[in-house]
Amino acid sequence: MGYSVGQVAGFAGVTVRTLHHYDEIGLLQPGERSRAGHRRYGDEDLDRLQQILFYRELGFPLDEVAALLDDPDADPREHLRRQHDLLTARIEKLQRMAAAVEHAMEARKMGINLTPEEKFEVFGDFDPDDYEEEVRERWGHTDAYQASQRAAASYTKEDWRRLREGFDAIHQKMADLLAQGVAADSEAAMDVAEEHRRFISGGYYDCTYEMHTGLGEMYVADERFTATYEAIRPGLAVYMRDAMLANAVRHT
């Protein structure tokens, strides 16, 4: 005798009123009736309801759902492929949204809670949010990353400005040495590299020589970092990397 409207409502997680409405507009008319005239839903009706609820979840209006389900030329296999494509696209969109929310949460946790105007004032064209996800993927499991989070969580706008000015000063020292033709493995260049490493250790995390040389490699391998240093002086990214490596070798 099939299932009653109340049973189907329970199965599908919808209200009885919703099923009555679907019946009234011809979207889902139960294939059976009891002797008393009550609606009775069979297996085919339940299959159709499942399709309806799927499209509704994706935001399709009821009239479009009806058109999709009642197309006489529709291939059931093609219909399933279409549903799979739609569902995959929905999953990808939700994953991007979740990643964006997580990114925002991490940025807030990191203490980078500046307004766009303040962020531009402190960082200029460099936006730390652009690197946060990659930094977390590479080093999120390390003690250094956790230490940097704890330090940054307490920083004010003035703290960020002080750190930015400190880095700018060190980068300019390196650029000046490069302009003067001083070798990257010279004492002068290695001393500035050491100053750079100690500045990171004082402001963010304990930057070991191994980590410092890894940063130097990233300055060259990652085009975003390369562009930042090349804007200061052409060739600075490679010069920085070589000086940081030479300094590490000097201290081993």
C-alpha positions in Angstrom: 0.0 0.0 0.0 3.0 2.3 -0.1 3.9 5.0 2.5 1.7 7.6 4.1 2.4 11.3 3.7 3.5 11.4 7.4 6.0 8.5 6.9 7.5 10.1 3.8 7.8 13.4 5.5 9.8 11.7 8.2 12.0 9.8 5.7 12.8 12.9 3.7 13.1 15.5 6.5 10.4 17.7 5.0 7.0 18.8 6.3 3.7 17.3 5.5 2.6 20.7 4.2 5.5 20.7 1.7 4.4 17.3 0.3 0.8 18.6 0.0 2.1 21.6 -1.9 4.2 19.4 -4.3 1.1 17.4 -4.9 -1.1 20.5 -5.5 1.3 22.0 -8.1 1.8 18.6 -9.9 5.5 18.3 -8.9 5.1 15.1 -6.9 1.7 13.4 -7.1 1.6 10.1 -5.1 0.9 7.2 -7.4 -1.5 5.5 -4.9 -4.4 6.3 -2.7 -5.8 4.4 0.2 -9.4 3.3 0.3 -10.1 6.3 2.4 -8.5 8.6 -0.3 -5.3 9.3 1.6 -2.1 9.8 -0.3 0.2 6.8 -0.5 3.7 7.1 -1.9 5.5 4.2 -3.8 9.2 3.7 -4.5 9.1 5.6 -7.7 7.5 8.5 -5.9 10.3 8.4 -3.3 12.9 8.4 -6.1 11.3 11.5 -7.6 11.2 13.2 -4.2 14.9 12.6 -3.8 15.6 14.3 -7.1 13.4 17.2 -6.2 15.1 17.8 -2.9 18.5 17.5 -4.5 17.7 20.3 -7.0 16.1 22.4 -4.3 19.2 22.1 -2.2 21.2 23.5 -5.2 18.8 26.4 -5.3 16.7 25.5 -8.3 13.1 27.0 -8.3 10.3 24.5 -8.4 9.2 25.3 -11.9 12.7 24.5 -13.2 12.8 21.3 -11.1 9.6 20.2 -12.7 10.9 21.0 -16.2 14.1 19.0 -15.5 12.3 15.9 -14.1 9.5 15.9 -16.7 11.7 16.2 -19.8 10.6 13.2 -21.9 14.0 13.1 -23.7 16.0 13.0 -20.5 18.4 10.1 -20.2 18.5 8.8 -16.6 22.3 8.3 -16.8 22.8 11.8 -18.2 20.5 13.0 -15.5 22.8 11.4 -12.9 25.9 12.8 -14.5 24.3 16.3 -14.4 23.6 15.9 -10.7 27.1 14.7 -10.1 28.6 17.7 -12.0 26.3 20.1 -10.1 27.1 18.5 -6.7 30.9 18.6 -7.5 30.7 22.3 -8.4 28.8 22.9 -5.2 31.4 21.1 -3.1 34.2 23.0 -4.7 32.5 26.3 -4.0 31.9 25.4 -0.4 35.5 24.3 0.0 36.6 27.7 -1.4 34.3 29.4 1.0 35.5 27.3 3.9 39.1 28.1 3.0 38.3 31.8 2.9 36.7 31.7 6.3 39.6 29.7 7.7 42.0 32.2 6.2 40.2 35.0 7.8 40.2 33.3 11.1 43.9 32.6 10.9 44.7 36.2 9.9 42.7 37.4 12.9 44.5 34.9 15.2 47.8 36.2 13.8 46.8 39.7 15.0 46.6 41.2 11.5 43.3 42.9 12.4 44.1 46.2 10.7 41.6 48.1 8.5 42.5 48.2 4.8 43.7 51.7 5.2 45.9 50.8 8.2 47.2 47.7 6.4 48.2 49.7 3.4 49.8 52.3 5.7 51.9 49.7 7.4 52.7 47.2 4.7 52.3 49.2 1.5 51.7 47.0 -1.5 52.8 43.9 0.5 49.8 42.1 2.0 50.7 39.5 4.6 47.3 37.8 4.0 48.5 36.8 0.5 51.2 34.6 2.1 49.4 33.3 5.2 47.9 30.1 3.7 51.1 29.0 2.1 53.1 29.8 5.3 50.6 27.7 7.3 50.9 24.8 4.8 54.6 24.8 4.9 55.4 25.5 8.5 52.1 25.3 10.4 53.3 22.2 12.2 56.5 23.8 13.5 57.3 25.4 16.8 58.5 28.5 14.9 55.1 29.0 13.4 53.3 28.7 16.7 55.8 31.2 18.2 55.2 33.7 15.4 51.5 33.4 16.0 51.8 34.1 19.7 54.1 37.1 19.0 52.0 38.6 16.2 48.7 38.2 18.2 49.9 41.0 20.6 51.2 43.4 17.9 49.7 46.8 17.4 49.8 48.9 14.3 52.8 50.6 15.6 54.5 47.3 16.2 53.9 46.2 12.6 55.2 49.5 11.4 58.4 49.2 13.5 59.0 45.7 12.1 58.4 46.8 8.5 60.8 49.8 8.9 63.4 47.4 10.4 63.2 45.1 7.4 63.3 48.0 5.0 66.5 49.2 6.6 68.2 45.8 6.4 67.0 45.3 2.8 68.4 48.7 1.9 71.8 47.8 3.4 71.9 44.7 1.2 70.8 46.7 -1.8 73.6 49.2 -1.2 76.2 46.5 -1.0 75.0 45.0 -4.2 75.1 48.4 -5.9 78.7 48.8 -4.7 79.7 45.4 -6.2 80.5 43.9 -2.8 80.4 40.1 -3.1 77.5 38.2 -1.5 80.0 36.0 0.5 81.9 39.0 1.8 82.1 39.8 5.5 80.0 42.9 5.0 77.2 41.0 3.2 77.2 38.1 5.7 77.0 40.6 8.6 73.9 42.1 7.1 72.5 38.6 6.5 73.1 37.8 10.2 71.4 41.0 11.2 68.4 39.9 9.1 68.3 36.5 10.8 68.5 38.0 14.3 65.8 40.6 13.4 63.5 37.7 12.5 64.3 35.9 15.7 63.6 39.0 17.7 60.4 39.9 16.1 58.8 36.6 15.0 60.4 33.3 15.9 63.7 31.7 16.6 65.1 31.6 13.1 67.9 29.0 12.9 70.5 29.1 10.2 68.8 26.2 8.4 65.5 28.1 8.4 67.2 31.2 7.3 68.8 29.6 4.2 65.4 28.1 3.5 63.9 31.6 3.4 66.7 32.7 1.1 65.8 29.9 -1.3 62.2 31.0 -1.2 63.1 34.6 -2.0 64.4 33.3 -5.4 62.0 30.4 -6.0 58.7 32.3 -5.2 58.0 34.9 -7.8 56.1 37.0 -5.3 59.1 37.4 -3.0 61.4 37.8 -6.0 59.3 40.7 -7.3 59.4 42.3 -3.8 63.2 42.3 -3.7 63.7 43.0 -7.4 61.6 46.2 -6.9 64.2 47.4 -4.3 67.1 46.6 -6.6 67.5 44.2 -9.6 69.3 41.1 -8.5 68.6 41.6 -4.8 66.7 38.3 -4.4 69.6 36.2 -5.5 72.1 38.4 -3.6 70.1 38.0 -0.4 69.9 34.2 -0.8 73.7 33.9 -1.5 74.6 36.1 1.5 72.2 34.2 3.8 73.7 30.9 2.7 77.3 32.1 3.1 76.5 33.4 6.6 75.0 30.0 7.5 78.1 28.2 6.3 80.2 30.7 8.3 78.5 29.7 11.5 78.6 25.9 11.0 
